[in-house]
């Protein structure tokens, strides 16, 4: 027998897995939302009107994570899945990133709302603690789960071929396009937004998330927390100025981390980490 590494080769998710990842992610999400677009009467009668809190909408949102779990199990079995999920426990990162997540993100929304002119004019949107708790819970278990797929699975594969900046931009573009059906359906949050501004925001957010993911050595936890901050219901409505500010932050991070963003050296490229990484 030939000597093997500490992680069997079967645990290594091949770059070609990126294609089935996209097929599953888009197939589930676009399939569900497409049925509501083209067969709205039938779907509404059978499953009820589609809203942001509908179980089928959650299923569509979870599509990238589902794709990641399926492909990780296919390549690494349950042991590989356990190691992959271990990325959700990684929390070590620089204080600068924690300052950005805990202080910087609220300031972006407060600043965007101040520019928009509604910071002191709109009332607090929750009438009770229970309503606030429900909104926070839904925000925490919806969008952030995507990060198991986008950053946890897709980004490491892209970074095998591209420097983090380009990998982040490619993934941001894919991420933005993945949301298209939601803009065509009434009852979804995206239906009230401008797609051009949203798409630009996806590119900026993806660059920031890429730098954060690599700086934390592949933490899905911090990527998910960043995603949650983008949809935190406590933050004031700042559209589209929060997007503009995030674009500024993205440009700053590219300059700040330019040594890391333009080279693959130090980029996380393994989907299933080796035992020593956890």
C-alpha positions in Angstrom: 0.0 0.0 0.0 1.1 3.5 -0.7 1.3 5.9 2.3 -1.8 8.2 2.6 -2.3 11.6 4.1 -4.1 12.2 7.4 -7.3 12.7 5.4 -8.1 10.0 2.9 -8.3 11.2 -0.8 -11.9 10.2 -0.8 -12.6 13.0 1.6 -11.2 15.6 -0.8 -14.1 17.2 -2.7 -13.0 17.5 -6.3 -13.3 20.8 -8.2 -15.8 19.1 -10.6 -18.3 19.0 -7.6 -18.9 22.7 -8.2 -21.2 21.8 -11.2 -23.6 19.5 -9.2 -23.5 22.0 -6.4 -24.8 24.7 -8.8 -27.3 22.3 -10.3 -28.8 21.3 -6.9 -28.7 24.9 -5.5 -30.4 26.4 -8.6 -32.6 23.4 -9.2 -34.3 23.4 -5.8 -34.6 27.2 -5.5 -35.5 28.1 -9.0 -37.8 25.0 -9.2 -39.9 26.0 -6.2 -40.0 29.7 -7.1 -40.5 28.9 -10.8 -43.6 26.8 -10.0 -45.0 29.8 -8.1 -44.2 32.1 -11.0 -45.7 30.0 -13.8 -48.3 28.0 -11.9 -49.2 30.5 -9.3 -52.9 29.5 -9.0 -52.2 25.8 -8.6 -49.4 26.3 -6.2 -51.4 28.8 -4.2 -54.3 26.5 -3.9 -52.3 23.4 -3.0 -49.6 25.0 -0.8 -50.9 28.4 0.0 -49.5 31.8 -1.0 -45.8 32.1 -1.0 -44.3 34.5 1.6 -40.9 34.9 3.1 -41.9 32.6 6.0 -43.5 29.9 3.9 -41.9 26.4 4.4 -41.2 26.1 0.7 -39.5 29.4 0.7 -37.2 28.2 3.5 -36.5 25.1 1.4 -35.5 27.3 -1.5 -33.3 29.3 0.7 -31.7 26.2 2.2 -30.8 24.8 -1.3 -27.1 25.7 -1.2 -26.7 24.1 2.2 -28.6 21.0 1.1 -26.3 20.8 -2.0 -23.2 21.1 0.2 -24.4 18.5 2.7 -25.3 16.0 -0.1 -21.9 16.4 -1.9 -19.9 16.3 1.3 -21.6 13.1 2.4 -21.0 11.7 -1.1 -17.3 12.4 -0.9 -16.5 12.0 2.8 -19.4 10.1 4.3 -20.7 10.9 7.8 -17.1 11.5 9.1 -16.5 14.0 6.3 -19.8 15.7 7.2 -18.9 15.9 10.8 -15.6 17.6 9.9 -17.3 19.9 7.5 -19.9 20.9 10.2 -17.0 21.6 12.5 -16.4 24.8 10.5 -19.5 26.1 12.2 -17.6 26.0 15.5 -14.5 27.9 14.4 -14.6 31.3 16.0 -11.0 32.5 16.2 -10.3 35.6 14.1 -8.6 39.0 14.6 -10.1 41.7 16.8 -10.5 43.9 13.8 -13.0 41.5 12.2 -14.9 41.2 15.4 -15.1 45.0 15.7 -16.4 45.1 12.1 -19.1 42.5 12.8 -20.2 43.8 16.2 -19.7 47.6 15.7 -19.1 48.3 12.1 -22.2 46.5 10.7 -24.7 48.3 12.9 -23.0 51.6 12.0 -23.4 50.9 8.3 -27.1 50.5 8.7 -27.4 53.5 11.0 -25.4 55.6 8.6 -27.3 54.4 5.6 -30.6 55.2 7.3 -29.3 58.6 8.3 -28.4 59.3 4.7 -31.9 58.1 3.6 -33.5 60.4 6.1 -35.6 57.9 8.1 -33.3 57.2 11.1 -35.4 59.2 13.5 -38.7 59.3 11.7 -39.6 55.6 11.5 -41.0 53.9 14.6 -39.5 50.7 16.1 -41.1 48.0 14.0 -41.9 45.6 16.8 -44.8 46.1 19.2 -43.7 43.4 21.7 -40.6 41.4 22.8 -42.3 38.3 21.5 -42.6 39.8 18.0 -38.9 40.9 18.1 -37.8 37.4 19.3 -39.7 35.7 16.5 -38.2 38.1 13.9 -34.7 37.6 15.2 -35.1 33.8 15.2 -36.4 33.7 11.6 -33.6 35.9 10.5 -31.1 33.6 12.2 -32.4 30.3 10.7 -33.0 31.6 7.2 -30.3 33.3 5.2 -27.3 32.5 7.3 -27.8 28.7 6.6 -26.9 29.5 3.0 -23.3 30.0 4.1 -22.8 26.2 4.5 -23.1 26.2 0.7 -21.7 29.5 -0.6 -18.7 30.0 1.6 -18.4 26.6 3.2 -18.5 24.6 0.0 -18.3 26.7 -3.2 -15.7 29.3 -2.1 -12.9 26.8 -1.3 -13.4 25.1 -4.6 -13.2 28.4 -6.5 -10.1 29.4 -4.6 -8.3 26.4 -6.0 -8.3 28.1 -9.4 -8.7 31.8 -8.6 -7.2 34.4 -6.2 -9.7 35.2 -3.4 -10.7 38.5 -5.0 -11.8 36.9 -8.3 -13.3 33.9 -6.5 -15.3 36.2 -4.3 -16.6 38.2 -7.4 -17.5 35.0 -9.3 -19.4 33.6 -6.3 -21.0 37.0 -5.7 -22.3 37.1 -9.2 -23.6 33.5 -9.0 -25.2 34.4 -5.6 -26.9 37.4 -7.1 -28.3 35.5 -10.1 -29.5 32.8 -7.8 -31.9 35.3 -6.2 -33.5 36.4 -9.5 -36.8 34.4 -9.1 -37.4 36.1 -5.7 -37.5 39.5 -7.5 -40.3 38.2 -9.7 -42.6 37.1 -6.9 -44.8 39.4 -4.8 -44.8 38.5 -1.1 -41.0 38.2 -1.0 -38.7 40.7 0.5 -36.7 41.0 -2.7 -39.7 42.0 -4.7 -39.5 45.5 -3.2 -35.8 46.0 -4.0 -33.9 47.1 -7.1 -32.1 44.1 -8.6 -29.2 46.3 -9.9 -28.4 47.6 -6.4 -28.9 44.1 -4.9 -26.6 42.5 -7.4 -23.9 45.1 -6.8 -24.4 44.5 -3.1 -23.9 40.8 -3.6 -20.5 41.4 -5.2 -19.4 43.7 -2.4 -20.7 41.4 0.3 -19.1 38.4 -1.3 -15.7 40.1 -1.3 -16.1 41.0 2.4 -17.2 37.4 3.2 -14.3 35.9 1.3 -11.8 38.0 3.2 -13.5 37.1 6.5 -13.7 33.4 5.6 -10.0 33.2 4.8 -8.9 35.3 7.8 -10.9 33.0 10.1 -9.4 29.9 8.4 -12.7 28.8 7.1 -15.2 29.7 9.8 -18.8 29.1 8.6 -19.9 30.5 12.0 -18.5 34.0 11.3 -19.7 33.9 7.7 -23.2 33.1 9.0 -23.1 35.8 11.6 -22.1 38.3 8.9 -25.0 37.1 6.8 -27.3 37.5 9.7 -26.1 41.1 10.3 -27.2 41.9 6.7 -30.8 41.0 7.5 -30.9 41.8 11.2 -34.5 43.1 11.8 -33.4 45.4 14.5 -31.3 47.5 12.1 -33.1 50.4 10.4 -34.2 50.4 6.8 -31.2 51.8 4.9 -31.8 50.6 1.3 -30.1 51.3 -0.9 -27.5 53.3 1.0 -26.4 50.4 3.2 -25.5 48.7 -0.1 -23.4 51.7 -1.2 -21.6 51.7 2.2 -20.9 48.0 1.9 -19.4 48.6 -1.5 -17.1 51.2 0.1 -16.2 48.7 2.8 -15.5 46.0 0.2 -13.1 48.3 -1.7 -11.4 49.2 1.5 -11.0 45.5 2.4 -9.5 44.7 -1.0 -6.9 47.5 -0.3 -6.4 46.5 3.3 -6.0 42.8 2.6 -4.5 43.3 -0.9 -1.6 40.9 -0.2 -4.1 38.1 0.6 -6.8 39.0 -1.9 -4.6 38.8 -5.0 -2.8 35.6 -4.3 -4.0 32.1 -3.5 -1.4 31.7 -0.8 -3.2 31.4 2.5 -6.6 30.9 0.9 -8.9 28.1 2.3 -9.2 25.5 -0.5 -10.4 22.4 1.4 -14.1 21.8 1.8 -13.6 19.0 4.3 -10.9 20.2 6.7 -8.1 18.0 8.0 -8.5 17.0 11.6 -5.7 19.3 12.7 -7.6 22.3 11.3 -10.4 21.8 13.9 
